[in-house]
Amino acid sequence: MIQAKEIHGVHGTLSEADVREKYVRITRLLIRHRLTITTMESCTSGQIASLITDTEGASAIMKGAFITYSNEAKIRIGVPEEVIRQYGVYSNETAVSMADVCRREYAADFGIGVTGSFGNVDPNNADSIPGEVYFAISAKQDTVCFHCNVPPQPSRFSYKLYMADVVADQLLASLQGINQSVSA
């Protein structure tokens, strides 16, 4: 079983402008370092890929993205059915597989996989716990996995933005290491 780092997002009101600014920084860092990225998103439904591509020049770094809202879509792209059967679609293992599969599929430097359930129980998956989200960031050298309990949000968009913000913080931390090693 893969262990995930437990993380939390902001408490209180989230500023969409602040989240968008984080993704501008992420995209510009990736462009500056000529690093590519891709995503396989389930509960965030492409929100992360959309935020990355909102910055001019993102076509240089965004290799493509997958929205795999159903189990069938995840399996079709390459997440092993056995992983979903053994660990559940909402698990560290599935998030890691999603991140690794999309990174390999697009031969990108980074892959992000996000799976979880927001405000309601998913009637198609017994392991659904509202507000529980797993995500992973895959790089050539390793893949790290995170677990986040998302507090109730006023809308589906707010849930997606909340998770995009949490992912942005972890991605920025990963990229800061690259930024520091290049400038050293």
Sequence and secondary structure as in RCSB ss.txt:
>XXXX:A:sequence
MIQAKEIHGVHGTLSEADVREKYVRITRLLIRHRLTITTMESCTSGQIASLITDTEGASAIMKGAFITYSNEAKI
RIGVPEEVIRQYGVYSNETAVSMADVCRREYAADFGIGVTGSFGNVDPNNADSIPGEVYFAISAKQDTVCFHCNV
PPQPSRFSYKLYMADVVADQLLASLQGINQSVSA
>XXXX:A:secstr
    EEE   SS   HHHHHHHHHHHHHHHHHTT  EEEEESTTTTHHHHHHHTSTTGGGTEEEEEE  SHHHHH
HHT  HHHHHHH SSSHHHHHHHHHHHHHHHT SEEEEEEE  SS  TT TT  TTEEEEEEEESS EEEEEEE 
   SSHHHHHHHHHHHHHHHHHHHHHHHHHHHH 
